[in-house]
Amino acid sequence: MIFLAGDEMRAQALAAALPIAAPDSLVLFCPGSDALPGEAAPASPANVGQRVAALHRLRATLATRHRPHVALISTGEACARLYPPPDAYAPAPPRVTQAAEIALETLAEALAELGYQADERVDEPGEMALRGQVLDVYPADAGQPYRIEAGSGRITAIRAYDPLSQRTTEPVDQLELGRACDPPVPAEGVGLIAHLPGAALMIEPAAERRRQRLLALAADGARRSNRRALAAMLDEPAWQALRADREVVPLPVPGDPPPRFVEAKAPLRAFKAMVRGARAEGLRLALLGHPRDLRFLRRRLEASLGEAPAEAEGWAQIAAAPPAAFCALPLPAERGFRLDGVLAIAAADLLGSRARRGEAAIGLDALALADPGEMALGDVVVHEDHGVALLDGVVPLPDGAGDAIALRHAGDNRRLVPVAEADRLWRYGGDAEAVTLDTLDGASWRKRRGAIDQAIGETARHLIARAEARAAETAPVLAPDSAEYERFASGFAFSETPDQSRAIEAVRHDLASGRPMDRLVVGDVGFGKTEVALRAAAMAALAGWQVAVAAPTTVLVRQHLETFRTRFAPLGLRVEGLSRLSSPAERRAVRAGLQSGEIRIVVGTGAVAAKGIAYDRPALVIVDEEQRFGAADKERLRQLGAGHVLTLTATPIPRTLQGALVGLRQLSVIATPPARRQPVRTTLAAFTPALARAALLREAARGGQSFVVVPRIADLAPLAAELAKLVPELSLVQAHGKMPAAAIDEAMVGFAAGEGDVLLATNIIEAGLDVPRANTMLIWRADRFGLAQLHQLRGRVGRGGRRGQVLLLTEAEGRVAPATVKRLRTLEALDRLGAGFAISARDLDMRGAGDLIGEEQAGHMKLIGIDLYQHLLAGALRAARGEPVDRWTPELMVETEGCFPEAWVPEADLRVSLYARLARIETAAALDGFEAELEDRFGPPPPEAVALLGLARLRLAARALGIQRIDAGPAAIALTPRPGVTLAAPALSASKGRLLLAEAIADPAARLARVASLLAELEEAEGG
């Protein structure tokens, strides 16, 4: 059987469910290419890997004598293309096996021929990195990267690792490395269905439309300029000839679904009544859901019905069961259905929003938000004691004394910083051209630093006072009726991600606690923060209280207003809007409705907290895109409700995030994307008319819309004229900041509602505009945007589940500065879901920097950089709480130095970042983890690295004991305690404020080991 789905999302869902329903069958998913017809850029490696792996396995299965039933799941667009014949997929991909003979260099060369790209950090499909006897590779057809280690010509380990943390997770015995580029299509290419001869066809109507649209797009491209566009397409006569001798199976029509039991006052009683009726009709019953939900329901159903469902091994077993049988199948489903004498009930019908309807696609470490940014050569950095400088490199010190980090100050003066002091270096975050470097003597820095320390200390004291005052407050308990709330939650058309579910439950707990909620929800663009806000509003409104929702722009207000009205309409709750576009009559009506309590939810700009607006029972304030509000506006909004505040942001201002990380407000991070959301494909290219036309027409052909974004208003008119010539068949809408506010709103909201094919705009669209049908964006002169801006813009496409595409267009690449091209390539590489956190850390552009409680929006963070500001603020907060903040580093004079050799960690950028991380480690456990990570990533540490890690361990032990300095020479070891510290050990004698160990040890390594054992003895004595 070949099933062609209307789109890739449906195809993937079916390919995931079918193996559970038919476990004895082979189910293969073959996606269509995500490259434009005739486009020079190839399909993405992950897309290629899935396709090649599916067709290779299909070819291998058909070559066997006893083969299972086969289902090939694909799309209409995939069937519009030509493919190599099945024999092209016969060669097995490279396979590596534990203990097998290997030459990693040869394997890397073979992978390069299969389309793999060499990269410093392997975290995307189709990448590899060879470092000596360690090969990192992300197979194009796998869900995670792997680390292959070799020794003495054999493989010693194959381990999967986390692409974010780069730490290994589990060992494997063998690994196949699928192709990252498609095999070439010969002149006698074949259609996709030719790969499964004799198979019946099942085709959704939308799949046939999509196939024809892609053919039309390719034909148009070929007529205009790109003859290659048709070269790899299967034309209409060839398609009709291919399917002429195939059986076409009609699509089954399911009956009415069962009721939503969760919305009944007694769900189990309603379910029991339905079961009785279904059994009386002779229907078989099937309970479908995630295994976790089935386990939970089994116990409850057994108590209610007196029986538990029998476990089925597939749909065939359910269909063959006797009438009135009750079975369970671990197949996640969003809704139940009736088909062929079977009534299927989804776990979601019984559990509502608590049901788990699918696994999250990706998980990201929320703690990565708090990590200092990585440093690269040429970056602007701040040294805590010496000020702003450029990171100039890593240089070896004379006489083998280890490495030092070179800084370049004003006047081209150079400073060498020992790696042990790398914890005092922080990434500044701005461009080198935009900052003034400090002088080598540090005079200019000391003057600024004193004022900054004083201001940050004042900020910390105010924050602590505010947090203490808030902790003493009470707030209304918001506990809505469960049935009504579940009815509202069921209106969410998607499956909550695990992070979304946790955020919603945290908000529910906060609102019911009787204490004021002050929760920050941080989530990447399009990751579902709005649904958290909707649930919070429902909890308050259904409990009889009022909610104010504030958004920074009238466009966003209108979109939120439409969303809230749609979702709350079934509950009969009145939702109104309030902004500068509201007429005087509308304002009066809204004011009256809020004062009387008739209006339960108001959505608006800062106008919701304007003078003259009075609420009957205000309980909750929701602030969206909080980074776009001023501090005074936010404070006014906070005072509006009865204490409960929910704040949403995609790119958190560091001061806001810091307040959450230090415990001054609750924090929820939504780092997992919606289950059906795909990464946006990002490509950097020079502008050509043919490329722009093909991209825009392809999107229109699949029923979607496109954005074309320019950096300046002056660029709009010439590009509008160009587009009118390029795509005369598409309707163009324009929006920019100099238009009247009402006109901007009409254009943008109309476009979101489906009016127009292309929106030509400046970056005003980056703030929350939600256009579900928009999947393509062309950004003209992308080199004139900041990375964070580009990422925000990129989040406007691919929000409806279809894969989005962004083309970063420049003039001829030679005219763009190499550093700018490198920056844009960073965005091109970071096209995974959740990349916003990495990009925000990489290029925050100092947006929203400033005082945590004041009105300064550029302030001190602009002077000292984001990372150092957060570090100093955290210290000031500890001081304000009365916690010790004494910061010092023991001096080690032990005649031993260490480093991370270039042969072990070749990249200088990476060495600098590792030195900084090592210097910031504060516990032995953290050092153990860091050491394990190094060995994991780069192989066994060489002697120089062992020595450096040993010194770090000594510093930690000396600091814990209060030892200011350690001198270890050939004749003796001397420890200098800090003032007020008393140490005692039998072997030590006191002399002039020092403790001496009179042991002659000539070998430096042995001497270092003796110092370590001595400190261990002192620790033991202290503990005793």
Secondary structure by P-SEA (a helix, b strand, c coil): cbbbcccaaaaaaaaaccccccccbbbbbbbcccccccccccccaaaaaaaaaaaaaaaaaaacccccbbbbbbcccccccccccccccccccccccccccccaaaaaaaaaaabbbbbccccccccccccccbbbbbcccccbbbbbbbccccccbbbbbccccccccccccccccccccccccccccccccccccbbbbbbcaaaaaaaaaaaaaaaaaaaccccccccccccaaaaaaaaccbbbbcbbbbccccccccccccaaaaaaaaaaaaaaabbbbbbbccaaaaaaaaaaaaaaccccccccccaaaaaaccccbbbbbccccccccccccbbbbcccccccccccccccccccccccccccccccccbbbbccccccccccbbbbcccccbbbbbbbccccbbbbbcccccccccccccccccbbbbcccaaaaaaaaaaaaaaaaaaaaaaaaaaaaaaacccccccccaaaaaaaaacccccccaaaaaaaaaaaaaaacccccbbbbbbcccccaaaaaaaaaaaaaaacbbbbbbbccaaaaaaaaaaaaaaaccccbbbbbbcccccaaaaaaaaaaaaaccccbbbbcccccccccccccccbbbbcccccccaaaaaaaaaccccbbbbbbccccaaaaaaaaaccbbbbbccccccccccbbbbbbcccaaaaaaaaaaaaaacbbbbbbbccccccaaaaaaaaaacccbbbbbbcccccaaaaaaaaaaaaaccccbbbbccccccccccccccbbbbcccccccaaaaaaaaacccccccbbbbbbcccccccccaaaaaaaaaaaaaccccaaaaaaaacccccccccccccccccccccccaaaaaaaaaaaaaaaaccccbbbbbbbcccccccccccccccaaaaaaaaaaaaacccaaaaaaaaaaaaaccccccaaaaaaaaaaaaaaaaaaacccbbbbcccbbbbbbcccbbbbcccccccccbbbbbcccccaaaaaaaaaaaaaaaaaaaac
